[in-house]
């Protein structure tokens, strides 16, 4: 049985075609370059290098931005719930807090890792923080259309 060479030997085969593709790979917690390996070794600790394509991820600087994205998404998901609970059911403040605070914590924890993956993908796509900007069209020898 013949195996394909590792992605490191064929670095341009699976480059994303667009920023959306790279962002989707990061959101799914996969390497934004190859999309074949997990981006994180622990919950919020990315690998130093991609296990599949050897992309150096150690230079990423996501900092606090994923937390802000997660807060933004959580707030927008919980706003209709708060409006529904406060308006239609006329619950007490304690009951509304008892429902929404655990939901907020759960939403934050669920969205934080995908948000960090997306921020790393954004940095890679734009060549920020030591990443080399790579495009699939450059690998194919064609120019990218404006």
Steps between C-alpha positions, in 0.01 A plus 500: 500500500645836391460791739487866402805699604449709814358847449838650591632343179209643299438835675266657245267210426238590757538873554163665553354677197360795694511678831166339585648153449795580725270651762273193487800272555607707800147504641494120477832505697700366205822635353405796278766407246437129438173432682621150585631523856359624828605855580502458879695261720299607806180698534650842414865401437579474129773269376832674437506344152221334305544121525399458134654790304759632750353853498666696781209611719713612794501863382124545523381780725131447558520663847156618622324530164345148511344582837347818355363304204360239737336766717351667191354172370371397843333836552324478167386144567370583845324829415188329357494260796509791746228685311284189492548418868451855625210589273289193433543306822527788748757311709667651800851639470640206696335250265626680190853506643477132599421414138723742309823495702563125450404539133747788464782296653422202278484713184828672590679170556360349180591796279842592642712232329338542155543878536871457575537265202331759279730777626807284429362431150446873448860571600633226272293612200618860528862413581495659844734428795766306312268296280588493131210603279417208270236471230382202298522704178872567563560129539328428169711766328212732424433851620217569735216701350431833678 
